[in-house]
């Protein structure tokens, strides 16, 4: 199956950019919004290794003195920082960190969950993404394929979310994504019927 490619931009809805936001989302090359706006714009996607480098710098900035090897990988760095931010006893978070692969490109959903737990005054409320098709001639995934991929991703993430303030923006994002996938699939179906 051919895949459709999208140019995605995003917005962080937060109170202020803090060291935690810079460490977790700085690799996305976010650009602060103009004065008076309550968001920061996201531009690119970093790898987990780039996020780890920023977390090591954050630990140094916070004067955390890790034991040997405590900052060698994402899981150990996040566990060390979770102790600093008082969420080390959050069993769901610890289990998530210990079982997440942290390979390849960093994903916003995981970073969002971590940022919400590591709140140093940033007040992150939501991440809003905008996807625009780059190549209209390519065949898109069906709505069922997109929904299946979303459910796979959510099976790992949903058990961690107990805060209604986090769930509501997630519900809105999921509804927008499903609506877009359905419109794309319907448009492709109509185009196939014409040929």
C-alpha positions as CSV (number, residue, x, y, z in Angstrom):
1,X,0.0,0.0,0.0
2,X,1.3,3.4,-0.9
3,X,1.4,5.9,2.0
4,X,0.3,9.5,2.1
5,X,2.9,11.9,3.5
6,X,2.0,14.8,5.7
7,X,3.7,18.1,6.7
8,X,2.8,18.4,10.4
9,X,3.1,21.4,12.6
10,X,2.1,21.7,16.2
11,X,1.5,24.0,19.0
12,X,2.2,23.5,22.7
13,X,-0.4,25.1,24.9
14,X,1.4,26.1,28.2
15,X,1.9,28.9,30.7
16,X,5.6,29.4,30.0
17,X,8.6,27.7,28.4
18,X,10.7,26.2,31.3
19,X,13.8,24.0,31.5
20,X,11.7,20.9,31.4
21,X,9.9,22.1,28.2
22,X,13.2,23.0,26.6
23,X,14.6,19.5,27.5
24,X,11.7,17.5,26.3
25,X,10.5,19.5,23.4
26,X,13.6,21.7,22.5
27,X,14.7,19.2,19.8
28,X,11.4,19.9,18.0
29,X,12.9,23.4,17.4
30,X,9.8,25.0,18.8
31,X,9.5,28.7,18.3
32,X,7.8,30.8,21.1
33,X,4.6,32.5,20.1
34,X,4.4,36.3,19.9
35,X,3.8,38.1,23.2
36,X,0.3,37.6,24.5
37,X,-0.2,34.2,22.8
38,X,-0.3,31.1,25.1
39,X,1.4,28.7,22.8
40,X,4.8,27.7,21.3
41,X,5.1,26.4,17.8
42,X,6.7,23.0,17.0
43,X,8.8,22.7,13.8
44,X,10.8,19.3,13.6
45,X,10.9,15.9,15.2
46,X,14.1,14.8,17.2
47,X,15.3,11.3,18.0
48,X,15.1,9.9,21.5
49,X,18.9,10.1,21.7
50,X,18.7,13.9,21.1
51,X,16.1,14.1,23.9
52,X,18.4,12.1,26.2
53,X,21.2,14.7,25.6
54,X,18.8,17.5,26.7
55,X,17.7,15.5,29.8
56,X,21.4,15.0,30.8
57,X,21.8,18.8,30.5
58,X,18.6,19.3,32.5
59,X,19.9,17.1,35.3
60,X,23.2,19.1,35.4
61,X,21.2,22.4,35.4
62,X,19.1,21.0,38.4
63,X,22.3,20.1,40.2
64,X,21.3,16.4,40.3
65,X,24.3,14.2,41.0
66,X,23.6,10.9,39.3
67,X,25.3,7.6,40.1
68,X,27.5,6.0,37.5
69,X,25.4,5.1,34.4
70,X,22.2,6.8,35.7
71,X,22.1,9.0,32.6
72,X,23.3,6.4,30.0
73,X,19.8,5.7,28.6
74,X,16.3,7.3,28.4
75,X,14.7,5.0,31.0
76,X,17.4,5.5,33.7
77,X,17.5,9.3,33.0
78,X,13.7,9.6,33.3
79,X,13.6,7.5,36.5
80,X,16.3,9.7,38.0
81,X,14.4,12.8,37.1
82,X,11.1,11.3,38.3
83,X,12.6,11.1,41.7
84,X,13.6,14.8,41.5
85,X,10.1,15.8,40.5
86,X,8.4,13.6,43.1
87,X,6.7,11.1,40.9
88,X,9.0,8.1,41.3
89,X,6.3,6.3,43.3
90,X,3.8,6.7,40.4
91,X,3.7,3.0,39.5
92,X,2.1,3.5,36.1
93,X,4.7,6.1,35.1
94,X,7.6,3.9,36.2
95,X,6.2,0.9,34.4
96,X,5.7,2.9,31.3
97,X,9.2,4.3,31.4
98,X,10.7,0.8,32.0
99,X,8.8,-0.8,29.1
100,X,9.0,2.0,26.5
101,X,11.5,1.3,23.7
102,X,12.7,4.9,23.3
103,X,14.0,4.1,19.8
104,X,14.0,6.2,16.7
105,X,12.0,9.5,16.6
106,X,10.6,10.9,19.8
107,X,6.8,10.9,20.0
108,X,4.8,13.8,21.3
109,X,2.3,11.7,23.3
110,X,5.1,10.1,25.4
111,X,6.8,13.5,25.9
112,X,3.4,15.0,26.9
113,X,2.9,12.4,29.6
114,X,6.4,12.9,30.9
115,X,6.1,16.7,30.8
116,X,2.8,16.6,32.8
117,X,4.5,14.7,35.5
118,X,7.7,16.8,35.5
119,X,5.9,20.2,35.8
120,X,8.4,22.9,36.8
121,X,5.9,25.6,36.3
122,X,5.3,25.2,32.6
123,X,1.6,24.4,33.0
124,X,1.5,22.3,29.8
125,X,-2.2,21.8,28.9
126,X,-2.3,20.4,25.4
127,X,-0.4,19.8,22.2
128,X,-2.3,20.6,19.0
129,X,-1.1,19.2,15.7
130,X,-2.0,20.2,12.2
131,X,-1.3,17.8,9.3
132,X,-1.4,18.8,5.7
133,X,-1.0,16.3,2.8
134,X,2.2,16.8,0.8
135,X,1.5,14.4,-2.0
136,X,-2.2,14.3,-3.0
137,X,-1.6,11.6,-5.6
138,X,-0.6,9.0,-3.0
139,X,-3.1,6.6,-1.6
140,X,-4.0,7.2,2.1
141,X,-4.5,4.6,4.7
142,X,-8.1,3.7,5.2
143,X,-9.9,5.1,8.3
144,X,-9.9,1.5,9.7
145,X,-6.1,1.3,9.3
146,X,-5.6,4.7,11.0
147,X,-7.9,3.8,13.8
148,X,-6.2,0.5,14.3
149,X,-2.8,2.2,14.5
150,X,-4.2,4.7,17.0
151,X,-5.6,2.0,19.2
152,X,-2.3,0.2,19.2
153,X,-0.5,3.3,20.4
154,X,-3.2,4.1,22.9
155,X,-3.1,0.7,24.5
156,X,0.3,1.7,25.9
157,X,-0.6,5.2,26.9
158,X,-4.2,5.3,28.2
159,X,-3.5,3.3,31.4
160,X,-1.2,6.2,32.5
161,X,-3.8,8.9,32.1
162,X,-5.9,9.5,35.2
163,X,-6.1,13.2,35.1
164,X,-9.3,14.5,33.4
165,X,-7.5,17.7,32.4
166,X,-5.2,15.4,30.3
167,X,-7.9,13.1,29.0
168,X,-10.1,15.9,27.6
169,X,-7.5,17.4,25.2
170,X,-6.6,13.8,24.2
171,X,-10.2,13.0,23.4
172,X,-10.4,16.2,21.2
173,X,-7.2,15.3,19.4
174,X,-8.4,11.7,18.8
175,X,-11.7,13.0,17.5
176,X,-9.9,15.4,15.1
177,X,-7.6,12.6,13.9
178,X,-10.4,10.2,13.3
179,X,-12.5,12.8,11.4
180,X,-9.5,13.6,9.2
181,X,-8.7,9.9,8.5
182,X,-12.4,9.4,7.7
183,X,-12.5,12.4,5.3
184,X,-9.3,11.2,3.6
185,X,-10.5,7.7,3.2
186,X,-13.9,8.9,1.9
187,X,-12.1,11.2,-0.6
188,X,-9.9,8.4,-1.8
189,X,-12.9,6.1,-2.2
190,X,-14.8,8.8,-4.2
191,X,-11.7,9.3,-6.4
192,X,-11.4,5.5,-7.0
193,X,-15.0,5.3,-8.0
194,X,-14.6,8.0,-10.6
195,X,-11.7,6.1,-12.3
